Amino acid sequence: MQLFWRPLVLENFFKLSANKTTVRTEVVAGITTFVAMAYIIFLNPAILSLTGMPNQGVFLATIITAVVGTLIMGLFANLPYALAPSIGMQAFFTYTIVFAFGYTWKQALGVVFLVGLIDVIITLSKVRSIIVKSIPDQLKHAIAAGIGVFIAYIGLKNAGFLNFIVDGGNIVTLNDKAYHAGQAVSAPHGINSILGNGSVTPEIATFNNPTVLLALIGFVLLLILVVAKIKGAFLISVIATTIIGIPMGVTNTHIAKSDSLFHAFGELGKVFGAGVGPDGLWSMFTSVHSVVVVILVVLSMGLSGLFDAVGTFIGTGIQSGIFSEADIKEFYEGEGFKSKMDRGLVADTFGTMVAGLTGTTNVTTFIESATGIQAGGRTGLTSVVVAIGFLLSSFAAPLINVVPGVATAPILVMVGIMMMNEFRQIDWDDVEIAIPAFFTSIFMAFSYSISYGIAAGFIFYIVVKLASRKWNEISPVIWIITFFFLMNFVMLAIL
């Protein structure tokens, strides 16, 4: 009787028959999705620890966030999607907020929490759907493609494939002080930073370094696995590259007692709640410039996360039948939360707020969920199985310091390559579309900032529309967002 009761409860709660699926199919789909995206538990700490965050603390924060966000998706939205920290937002968090803007990782976590809180408010008030409708589809595709270029570029750099030539004549500042070619240098504490001008040129690395060679081996291996359509290709490549790195002397095989799961929980205490503490979000509002930067970052993170989630939903949900045309119409035109997509976005936004509290970056609806959907997943039971998989993966804590950084770099390159398909959606023959799309996508990589890429795209979109006397096509939302971007550039110029 009990064996009958359990499937019946699952049937009634997840509406399995109505969605033409079974418990077995959903379980298989959940396992498939988890294996496809489990690499994130190694990649996320590798990227965020560059800011000074304890990597084992980030490891557990990643798992907690993925479990909570995915459970909300499964139990509230009844959708077969998994949530985890976004790769694009990892890069934005580390390389833009911390490295470029100069904020601490605690302040950056505070911004993540604020993004989640604001996203929850605007999602519940339906403002989020207004924003979706106000921004042209071409710019949305350009943002997605640009994030792909940015991620791939970071992957190439992290792999060590690129070097940069900086001679004395190209140095602008040394240790944040003006420098002129040929002048004597006094740096008793060493060289901390060098700012070069536009004459700095990249070059391909020489492949005589074990670390660079291992990255190349890892990338070739990942490429083969992806082309061969091997399930769990990303996770397999991380494990294989780590093992190959042992005889090459790159992989650290020493597992210290301090790498235990118990110690990881101690490290979690250092990041949990740090974003909303006195050294976090509240310490950022010290000047008008800081306020403008916070607004800029929140806008960029919010827009990127929104387009990422909606793009994943539409890209995988329509063809599979998870979202009907009526459901999408309800999302754009409805008032309440009757549509599955509305409820999915609620899960996505609450997940980001949880991320800011636990100690990691914004979550996103992972495109790897498509693997589970292809395996037949149609309901939230798939997501529940994924969440269980993440929970069990916490026992891998002792291995987190074993995986070398170059084992995860090829994943960034491959994810970036996969995001290039967004360029197909852009009409490059129409110069009014091509100009803002170009600046949106390319500036993200060249300026090393998702924010500045979006800013460039919006600014040139307005310029193009004004030049073509089509100012009536510019929505108020575009004007408002662009105003804040311009304010930030003005602040940077005068301060």
C-alpha positions as CSV (number, residue, x, y, z in Angstrom):
1,M,0.0,0.0,0.0
2,Q,2.8,2.3,0.9
3,L,4.6,1.7,-2.4
4,F,1.4,2.7,-4.2
5,W,0.9,5.7,-2.0
6,R,4.2,7.3,-2.7
7,P,3.9,7.4,-6.6
8,L,0.3,8.6,-6.1
9,V,1.5,11.6,-4.0
10,L,4.1,12.4,-6.7
11,E,1.5,12.0,-9.4
12,N,-0.9,14.4,-7.7
13,F,1.7,17.0,-6.7
14,F,3.6,17.2,-9.9
15,K,0.7,16.3,-12.3
16,L,2.8,13.7,-14.0
17,S,0.0,12.2,-16.2
18,A,-1.1,15.6,-17.3
19,N,2.5,16.3,-18.4
20,K,2.8,12.9,-20.1
21,T,5.6,11.6,-17.9
22,T,6.4,9.1,-15.2
23,V,8.4,9.0,-11.9
24,R,11.1,6.9,-13.6
25,T,11.4,9.3,-16.5
26,E,11.6,12.3,-14.2
27,V,14.3,10.6,-12.0
28,V,16.4,9.7,-15.1
29,A,16.0,13.3,-16.4
30,G,17.1,14.7,-13.0
31,I,20.2,12.6,-12.9
32,T,21.0,13.6,-16.5
33,T,20.7,17.3,-15.7
34,F,22.8,17.0,-12.5
35,V,25.7,15.2,-14.3
36,A,25.6,17.8,-17.1
37,M,26.0,20.8,-14.7
38,A,27.8,19.3,-11.7
39,Y,31.0,21.0,-13.0
40,I,29.7,24.2,-11.5
41,I,30.7,23.1,-7.9
42,F,34.3,23.2,-9.0
43,L,34.2,26.1,-11.5
44,N,32.4,28.6,-9.2
45,P,35.0,28.4,-6.3
46,A,37.9,28.5,-8.8
47,I,36.6,31.9,-10.2
48,L,35.4,33.5,-7.0
49,S,38.4,32.5,-4.9
50,L,40.5,34.9,-7.1
51,T,38.8,37.7,-5.2
52,G,40.1,36.4,-1.8
53,M,37.0,34.4,-0.9
54,P,37.7,31.0,0.8
55,N,37.1,28.5,-1.9
56,Q,35.6,25.8,0.4
57,G,33.2,28.3,1.7
58,V,32.2,29.2,-1.9
59,F,31.9,25.5,-2.6
60,L,29.3,24.9,0.0
61,A,27.5,28.3,-0.7
62,T,27.3,27.1,-4.4
63,I,25.7,23.8,-3.3
64,I,23.2,25.4,-0.8
65,T,22.2,28.0,-3.4
66,A,21.7,25.4,-6.1
67,V,19.7,23.2,-3.8
68,V,17.4,26.0,-2.5
69,G,16.9,27.6,-5.9
70,T,16.3,24.3,-7.7
71,L,13.8,23.2,-5.1
72,I,11.8,26.4,-5.4
73,M,11.8,25.9,-9.2
74,G,10.6,22.3,-8.8
75,L,8.1,22.7,-5.9
76,F,6.7,26.1,-6.6
77,A,6.9,26.4,-10.4
78,N,6.7,22.7,-11.2
79,L,9.3,23.1,-13.9
80,P,12.2,20.7,-14.9
81,Y,14.9,23.4,-14.7
82,A,17.9,23.6,-12.4
83,L,19.3,26.7,-10.9
84,A,23.0,27.4,-9.9
85,P,25.4,30.4,-9.9
86,S,25.7,31.8,-13.4
87,I,29.0,31.6,-15.2
88,G,28.5,35.0,-16.7
89,M,27.8,36.5,-13.3
90,Q,30.9,34.8,-11.8
91,A,33.0,36.6,-14.4
92,F,31.1,39.9,-13.7
93,F,31.5,39.5,-10.0
94,T,35.2,38.8,-10.1
95,Y,36.5,40.8,-13.0
96,T,34.2,43.8,-13.1
97,I,32.9,44.5,-9.6
98,V,36.0,43.4,-7.7
99,F,38.9,43.8,-10.1
100,A,37.7,46.7,-12.3
101,F,35.6,48.7,-9.9
102,G,37.8,48.0,-6.9
103,Y,35.1,46.8,-4.4
104,T,35.7,44.0,-1.9
105,W,34.1,40.6,-2.3
106,K,31.9,41.3,0.7
107,Q,30.6,44.4,-1.0
108,A,30.1,42.4,-4.2
109,L,28.0,39.8,-2.3
110,G,25.9,42.7,-1.0
111,V,25.2,43.8,-4.5
112,V,24.1,40.2,-5.4
113,F,21.7,40.2,-2.5
114,L,20.3,43.7,-3.6
115,V,19.9,42.4,-7.2
116,G,17.9,39.5,-5.9
117,L,15.8,41.6,-3.6
118,I,15.0,44.2,-6.3
119,D,14.3,41.4,-8.9
120,V,11.9,39.8,-6.4
121,I,10.0,43.1,-6.1
122,I,9.9,43.9,-9.8
123,T,9.0,40.3,-10.6
124,L,6.1,40.2,-8.2
125,S,4.9,43.6,-9.4
126,K,5.2,42.5,-13.1
127,V,7.7,45.3,-13.8
128,R,10.1,42.6,-15.0
129,S,7.8,41.6,-17.9
130,I,7.4,45.3,-18.8
131,I,11.2,45.5,-19.1
132,V,11.3,42.4,-21.2
133,K,8.8,43.9,-23.6
134,S,10.6,47.3,-23.7
135,I,14.0,46.2,-24.8
136,P,14.4,45.2,-28.5
137,D,14.9,41.5,-29.2
138,Q,18.1,42.3,-31.2
139,L,19.7,43.9,-28.1
140,K,18.7,40.9,-26.0
141,H,20.4,38.6,-28.4
142,A,23.5,40.9,-28.5
143,I,23.7,40.8,-24.7
144,A,23.6,37.0,-24.6
145,A,26.2,36.7,-27.4
146,G,28.4,39.3,-25.8
147,I,28.4,37.4,-22.5
148,G,29.5,34.4,-24.5
149,V,32.4,36.4,-26.0
150,F,33.4,37.7,-22.6
151,I,33.3,34.2,-21.0
152,A,35.3,32.7,-23.8
153,Y,37.9,35.4,-23.5
154,I,38.3,34.9,-19.8
155,G,38.7,31.2,-20.4
156,L,41.5,31.7,-22.9
157,K,43.3,34.0,-20.5
158,N,42.8,31.7,-17.5
159,A,44.1,28.8,-19.6
160,G,47.3,30.8,-20.2
161,F,46.9,30.8,-24.0
162,L,47.4,34.6,-24.2
163,N,50.3,36.8,-23.2
164,F,50.4,40.6,-23.4
165,I,53.4,42.6,-24.6
166,V,53.9,45.8,-22.5
167,D,57.1,47.8,-23.2
168,G,58.1,50.9,-21.2
169,G,56.6,53.3,-23.8
170,N,53.1,51.7,-23.3
171,I,53.0,51.9,-19.5
172,V,50.6,54.7,-18.3
173,T,50.8,54.0,-14.5
174,L,52.9,51.9,-12.3
175,N,51.5,51.0,-8.8
176,D,48.7,53.5,-9.6
177,K,51.2,56.3,-10.1
178,A,51.9,58.1,-13.4
179,Y,54.9,56.6,-15.3
180,H,57.0,57.9,-18.2
181,A,59.2,55.7,-20.3
182,G,62.8,55.6,-19.0
183,Q,62.1,57.0,-15.6
184,A,63.7,55.4,-12.6
185,V,61.4,53.1,-10.6
186,S,61.3,52.8,-6.8
187,A,59.1,49.9,-5.7
188,P,60.3,48.7,-2.3
189,H,57.2,46.6,-1.9
190,G,57.2,45.2,-5.4
191,I,55.1,45.9,-8.4
192,N,51.4,45.6,-7.6
193,S,49.8,47.0,-10.8
194,I,50.6,48.2,-14.3
195,L,48.2,50.1,-16.5
196,G,49.1,50.0,-20.2
197,N,47.7,52.1,-23.1
198,G,46.1,50.9,-26.3
199,S,49.5,49.9,-27.7
200,V,49.6,46.8,-25.5
201,T,49.3,43.8,-27.8
202,P,48.3,40.2,-27.1
203,E,50.3,37.3,-28.4
204,I,49.8,33.5,-28.4
205,A,51.6,31.7,-25.5
206,T,54.5,29.3,-26.1
207,F,53.4,25.8,-25.3
208,N,56.4,24.8,-23.2
209,N,54.7,25.4,-19.8
210,P,53.1,22.3,-18.1
211,T,50.1,24.4,-17.0
212,V,49.4,25.7,-20.4
213,L,49.9,22.3,-22.0
214,L,47.5,20.8,-19.5
215,A,44.9,23.5,-20.4
216,L,45.3,22.6,-24.1
217,I,44.9,18.9,-23.4
218,G,41.8,19.6,-21.3
219,F,40.3,21.8,-24.1
220,V,40.9,19.2,-26.8
221,L,39.5,16.5,-24.6
222,L,36.4,18.6,-23.8
223,L,36.0,19.4,-27.5
224,I,36.0,15.7,-28.4
225,L,33.5,14.9,-25.6
226,V,31.1,17.7,-26.7
227,V,31.3,16.9,-30.4
228,A,30.7,13.2,-29.6
229,K,27.7,14.3,-27.5
230,I,28.9,12.4,-24.4
231,K,26.6,13.1,-21.4
232,G,28.3,14.9,-18.6
233,A,31.1,16.1,-20.9
234,F,32.1,19.1,-18.7
235,L,32.3,17.0,-15.5
236,I,34.2,14.2,-17.2
237,S,36.7,16.7,-18.7
238,V,37.4,18.3,-15.3
239,I,38.0,14.9,-13.7
240,A,40.2,13.6,-16.6
241,T,42.2,16.8,-16.8
242,T,42.8,16.8,-13.1
243,I,44.1,13.2,-13.3
244,I,46.3,13.9,-16.3
245,G,47.8,16.9,-14.4
246,I,49.2,14.6,-11.7
247,P,52.2,13.2,-13.6
248,M,52.7,16.7,-15.1
249,G,53.1,18.2,-11.7
250,V,50.2,20.6,-12.1
251,T,47.6,18.9,-9.9
252,N,47.9,19.2,-6.2
253,T,47.5,15.7,-4.8
254,H,47.9,16.7,-1.2
255,I,44.6,16.5,0.7
256,A,45.0,18.3,4.0
257,K,42.9,17.6,7.1
258,S,41.8,21.2,6.8
259,D,40.0,20.2,3.5
260,S,37.4,18.2,5.3
261,L,33.6,18.8,5.0
262,F,33.7,20.0,8.6
263,H,36.3,22.6,7.8
264,A,34.3,23.6,4.7
265,F,31.4,24.5,7.0
266,G,33.8,26.7,9.0
267,E,34.8,28.5,5.8
268,L,31.1,28.9,4.9
269,G,30.7,30.9,8.1
270,K,33.1,33.5,6.6
271,V,31.0,34.1,3.5
272,F,27.5,33.4,4.8
273,G,25.7,36.8,5.5
274,A,28.9,38.7,4.7
275,G,27.2,40.6,1.9
276,V,24.6,42.2,4.2
277,G,27.0,42.8,7.1
278,P,28.7,46.2,8.0
279,D,31.5,45.5,5.5
280,G,29.2,44.5,2.7
281,L,26.4,46.3,0.9
282,W,26.0,49.1,3.4
283,S,29.7,50.2,3.2
284,M,29.2,51.0,-0.5
285,F,27.0,54.0,-0.1
286,T,29.8,56.4,0.8
287,S,29.5,58.9,-2.2
288,V,27.3,59.9,-5.1
289,H,29.7,58.0,-7.4
290,S,29.4,54.8,-5.4
291,V,25.6,55.1,-5.5
292,V,25.6,55.5,-9.3
293,V,28.0,52.5,-9.6
294,V,25.8,50.4,-7.5
295,I,22.8,51.3,-9.6
296,L,24.8,50.5,-12.8
297,V,25.9,47.1,-11.5
298,V,22.4,46.2,-10.3
299,L,20.9,47.2,-13.6
300,S,23.5,45.1,-15.5
301,M,23.2,42.1,-13.3
302,G,19.4,42.3,-13.3
303,L,19.1,42.6,-17.1
304,S,21.6,39.9,-17.8
305,G,20.0,37.5,-15.4
306,L,16.5,38.3,-16.8
307,F,17.4,37.7,-20.4
308,D,19.4,34.6,-19.5
309,A,16.4,33.0,-17.8
310,V,13.8,34.0,-20.3
311,G,16.1,32.9,-23.2
312,T,16.6,29.5,-21.6
313,F,12.8,29.1,-20.9
314,I,11.8,30.0,-24.5
315,G,14.7,28.2,-26.1
316,T,14.0,24.8,-24.4
317,G,10.4,25.1,-23.3
318,I,8.4,25.7,-26.5
319,Q,9.7,22.9,-28.6
320,S,9.3,20.4,-25.8
321,G,5.8,21.5,-24.9
322,I,6.7,22.7,-21.4
323,F,5.5,26.2,-22.3
324,S,2.5,26.5,-24.6
325,E,1.9,29.5,-26.8
326,A,-0.9,30.5,-24.5
327,D,1.5,30.3,-21.5
328,I,4.0,32.6,-23.2
329,K,1.1,35.0,-24.1
330,E,0.0,35.0,-20.5
331,F,3.5,35.9,-19.4
332,Y,3.6,38.9,-21.7
333,E,0.0,40.1,-21.3
334,G,-1.4,38.5,-18.1
335,E,-1.7,40.2,-14.7
336,G,-1.1,37.5,-12.1
337,F,1.2,34.5,-12.0
338,K,-0.9,32.0,-13.9
339,S,1.9,31.3,-16.4
340,K,4.6,28.7,-15.7
341,M,7.2,31.2,-17.0
342,D,6.1,33.8,-14.4
343,R,6.5,31.2,-11.6
344,G,9.9,30.1,-13.0
345,L,11.2,33.7,-12.9
346,V,10.0,34.0,-9.3
347,A,12.1,31.0,-8.5
348,D,15.1,32.5,-10.4
349,T,14.9,35.8,-8.5
350,F,14.5,34.2,-5.0
351,G,17.5,32.0,-5.8
352,T,19.6,35.1,-6.5
353,M,18.6,36.6,-3.1
354,V,19.6,33.4,-1.4
355,A,22.9,33.4,-3.3
356,G,23.8,36.9,-1.9
357,L,23.0,35.7,1.6
358,T,24.9,32.4,1.5
359,G,28.0,33.7,-0.3
360,T,28.0,33.3,-4.0
361,T,26.9,35.0,-7.3
362,N,23.6,35.4,-8.9
363,V,21.9,32.2,-10.0
364,T,20.5,31.5,-13.4
365,T,18.4,28.8,-15.0
366,F,21.0,26.6,-16.4
367,I,20.9,25.7,-20.1
368,E,22.2,22.3,-19.2
369,S,18.6,21.7,-18.0
370,A,18.0,21.0,-21.7
371,T,19.7,17.6,-21.3
372,G,17.2,16.5,-18.7
373,I,14.3,17.8,-20.9
374,Q,15.7,15.8,-23.8
375,A,15.7,12.8,-21.5
376,G,11.9,13.3,-20.9
377,G,11.8,15.6,-17.9
378,R,8.6,17.7,-17.9
379,T,7.8,18.6,-14.3
380,G,9.4,19.8,-11.0
381,L,10.2,16.3,-10.0
382,T,13.2,16.5,-12.3
383,S,14.4,19.6,-10.4
384,V,13.9,17.9,-7.0
385,V,16.2,15.0,-8.2
386,V,18.8,17.6,-9.3
387,A,18.6,19.3,-5.9
388,I,19.2,15.9,-4.2
389,G,22.3,15.4,-6.4
390,F,23.7,18.8,-5.4
391,L,23.1,18.0,-1.7
392,L,25.0,14.7,-2.0
393,S,27.9,16.4,-3.8
394,S,28.8,18.3,-0.6
395,F,30.8,15.3,0.4
396,A,33.3,16.2,-2.4
397,A,34.5,19.1,-0.3
398,P,38.0,17.5,0.3
399,L,38.6,17.5,-3.4
400,I,38.0,21.1,-4.1
401,N,41.6,22.2,-3.7
402,V,42.8,19.3,-5.8
403,V,41.2,20.5,-9.1
404,P,43.7,22.9,-10.9
405,G,42.3,26.1,-12.3
406,V,43.3,25.2,-15.8
407,A,41.0,22.1,-15.6
408,T,38.0,24.5,-15.5
409,A,39.3,27.1,-18.0
410,P,38.3,25.0,-21.1
411,I,34.7,25.0,-19.8
412,L,34.5,28.8,-20.0
413,V,35.8,28.7,-23.6
414,M,33.3,26.0,-24.6
415,V,30.3,27.7,-22.9
416,G,31.3,30.9,-24.7
417,I,31.4,29.1,-28.0
418,M,27.9,27.6,-27.4
419,M,26.5,31.1,-26.8
420,M,27.7,32.3,-30.2
421,N,24.5,31.0,-31.7
422,E,22.8,34.2,-30.5
423,F,24.6,36.1,-33.2
424,R,22.4,34.3,-35.8
425,Q,19.4,36.1,-34.4
426,I,20.8,39.5,-35.3
427,D,20.1,41.1,-38.7
428,W,23.6,42.3,-39.6
429,D,22.4,43.6,-42.9
430,D,20.4,46.3,-41.1
431,V,22.9,48.9,-40.0
432,E,20.4,50.3,-37.4
433,I,20.5,46.9,-35.7
434,A,24.2,46.0,-36.4
435,I,25.7,49.1,-34.8
436,P,24.2,48.8,-31.3
437,A,24.5,45.0,-31.5
438,F,28.2,45.2,-32.3
439,F,29.0,47.6,-29.5
440,T,26.9,45.6,-27.0
441,S,28.6,42.2,-27.7
442,I,32.2,43.2,-28.5
443,F,32.6,45.8,-25.8
444,M,31.8,43.2,-23.1
445,A,35.1,41.4,-23.9
446,F,37.2,44.4,-24.9
447,S,36.2,46.4,-21.8
448,Y,36.2,43.3,-19.6
449,S,32.8,44.3,-18.3
450,I,29.2,43.2,-19.0
451,S,28.0,46.5,-17.7
452,Y,30.0,48.6,-20.2
453,G,28.9,46.3,-23.0
454,I,25.2,46.8,-22.2
455,A,25.9,50.6,-21.7
456,A,27.6,50.9,-25.1
457,G,24.7,49.0,-26.8
458,F,22.0,51.1,-25.3
459,I,23.8,54.4,-25.9
460,F,24.4,53.7,-29.6
461,Y,20.9,52.3,-30.0
462,I,19.6,55.7,-29.0
463,V,22.1,57.5,-31.2
464,V,21.1,55.4,-34.2
465,K,17.4,55.9,-33.6
466,L,17.8,59.7,-33.2
467,A,19.9,59.8,-36.4
468,S,17.3,57.9,-38.3
469,R,14.5,60.1,-36.8
470,K,12.8,57.2,-35.1
471,W,12.9,58.5,-31.6
472,N,9.4,57.3,-31.1
473,E,10.7,53.7,-31.1
474,I,12.8,54.3,-28.0
475,S,11.0,53.1,-25.0
476,P,11.1,55.0,-21.7
477,V,12.8,52.0,-20.1
478,I,15.7,52.4,-22.5
479,W,16.0,56.1,-21.8
480,I,16.0,55.6,-18.0
481,I,18.6,52.8,-18.1
482,T,20.8,54.7,-20.5
483,F,20.6,57.8,-18.2
484,F,22.2,55.9,-15.3
485,F,24.9,54.5,-17.6
486,L,25.8,58.0,-18.8
487,M,25.8,59.2,-15.2
488,N,28.4,56.6,-14.3
489,F,30.6,57.5,-17.2
490,V,30.4,61.2,-16.2
491,M,31.4,60.3,-12.6
492,L,34.4,58.3,-13.9
493,A,35.5,61.2,-16.0
494,I,35.4,63.9,-13.3
495,L,36.4,61.9,-10.2
